[in-house]
Amino acid sequence: MPPLLARALRHVPAAMLTAIVVPAIVFAAPGVLRLDVGNVKLIAALVAGVVAWRWRNTLLTIGVGMGALWLLQRFVG
């Protein structure tokens, strides 16, 4: 396998995960894009993104993201 192809294939899992997760976050219904502060999934994803960037800990990111989503659904949504 050519080295360029091997390097490119290392990015496939992240690209596929992004392709699955992002539409679930930003679309309220098929074809209805929601990029406002009322989208609790988007806010929770941003909180989780900050945690992932700052601490680089997968379990902490998942826990904080889920906690943020549950709290936002309870009190905002």
C-alpha contacts under 8 A as a table, 3 or more apart, distances in Angstrom:
res1	aa1	res2	aa2	distance
1	M	5	L	6.79
1	M	6	A	6.63
2	P	5	L	5.41
2	P	6	A	6.38
3	P	6	A	5.01
3	P	7	R	6.18
4	L	7	R	5.22
4	L	8	A	6.23
5	L	8	A	5.01
5	L	9	L	6.10
6	A	9	L	5.19
6	A	10	R	6.61
7	R	10	R	5.46
7	R	11	H	7.56
8	A	11	H	5.83
8	A	12	V	7.41
9	L	12	V	5.33
10	R	13	P	7.17
11	H	14	A	5.65
11	H	15	A	6.25
12	V	15	A	5.08
12	V	16	M	6.06
13	P	16	M	5.18
13	P	17	L	6.15
14	A	17	L	5.17
14	A	18	T	6.10
15	A	18	T	5.11
15	A	19	A	6.15
16	M	19	A	5.00
16	M	20	I	6.35
17	L	20	I	5.20
17	L	21	V	6.08
18	T	21	V	5.21
18	T	22	V	5.71
19	A	22	V	6.00
19	A	23	P	7.02
20	I	23	P	6.42
20	I	24	A	7.02
21	V	24	A	5.30
21	V	25	I	6.46
22	V	25	I	5.14
22	V	26	V	6.22
23	P	26	V	5.36
23	P	27	F	5.58
24	A	27	F	5.95
24	A	28	A	7.79
25	I	28	A	7.69
25	I	41	K	5.48
25	I	42	L	5.64
25	I	45	A	7.67
26	V	33	L	5.85
26	V	34	R	5.35
26	V	35	L	6.29
26	V	39	N	7.75
26	V	41	K	7.66
26	V	42	L	6.42
27	F	30	P	6.55
27	F	31	G	6.89
27	F	32	V	5.48
27	F	33	L	4.57
27	F	34	R	5.63
28	A	32	V	5.69
28	A	33	L	6.33
28	A	34	R	6.06
29	A	32	V	5.15
29	A	33	L	7.62
34	R	39	N	6.39
35	L	39	N	6.76
35	L	42	L	7.38
36	D	39	N	5.80
37	V	40	V	7.18
37	V	42	L	7.98
37	V	43	I	7.08
38	G	76	V	7.62
38	G	77	G	7.23
39	N	42	L	5.45
39	N	43	I	6.58
40	V	43	I	5.10
40	V	44	A	6.07
40	V	69	L	6.44
40	V	72	L	5.89
40	V	73	Q	6.55
40	V	76	V	7.52
40	V	77	G	6.73
41	K	44	A	5.15
41	K	45	A	6.03
41	K	69	L	6.27
42	L	45	A	5.04
42	L	46	L	6.20
43	I	46	L	5.10
43	I	47	V	6.27
43	I	69	L	7.88
44	A	47	V	5.04
44	A	48	A	6.14
44	A	65	G	5.48
44	A	66	M	7.39
44	A	68	A	5.26
44	A	69	L	5.08
44	A	72	L	7.68
45	A	48	A	5.01
45	A	49	G	6.01
45	A	65	G	6.30
46	L	49	G	4.90
46	L	50	V	6.28
47	V	50	V	5.23
47	V	51	V	6.38
47	V	64	V	7.62
47	V	65	G	6.38
47	V	68	A	7.32
48	A	51	V	5.06
48	A	52	A	6.07
48	A	61	T	5.32
48	A	62	I	7.01
48	A	64	V	6.17
48	A	65	G	4.53
49	G	52	A	5.03
49	G	53	W	6.07
49	G	61	T	7.48
50	V	53	W	5.09
50	V	54	R	6.03
51	V	54	R	5.17
51	V	55	W	5.84
51	V	56	R	7.24
51	V	57	N	7.95
51	V	60	L	7.52
51	V	61	T	5.63
51	V	64	V	7.55
52	A	55	W	5.60
52	A	56	R	4.72
52	A	57	N	6.16
52	A	58	T	6.92
52	A	60	L	7.84
52	A	61	T	5.38
53	W	56	R	5.70
56	R	61	T	7.83
57	N	60	L	5.40
57	N	61	T	6.10
58	T	61	T	5.08
58	T	62	I	6.23
59	L	62	I	5.14
59	L	63	G	6.05
60	L	63	G	5.08
60	L	64	V	5.97
61	T	64	V	5.32
61	T	65	G	5.88
62	I	65	G	5.12
62	I	66	M	6.02
63	G	66	M	5.29
63	G	67	G	5.98
64	V	67	G	5.00
64	V	68	A	5.94
65	G	68	A	5.14
65	G	69	L	6.15
66	M	69	L	5.00
66	M	70	W	6.13
67	G	70	W	5.19
67	G	71	L	6.10
68	A	71	L	5.19
68	A	72	L	5.97
69	L	72	L	5.17
69	L	73	Q	6.01
70	W	73	Q	5.14
70	W	74	R	6.10
71	L	74	R	5.08
71	L	75	F	6.12
71	L	76	V	7.94
72	L	75	F	5.30
72	L	76	V	5.09
72	L	77	G	6.29
73	Q	76	V	5.62
73	Q	77	G	4.50
74	R	77	G	6.31
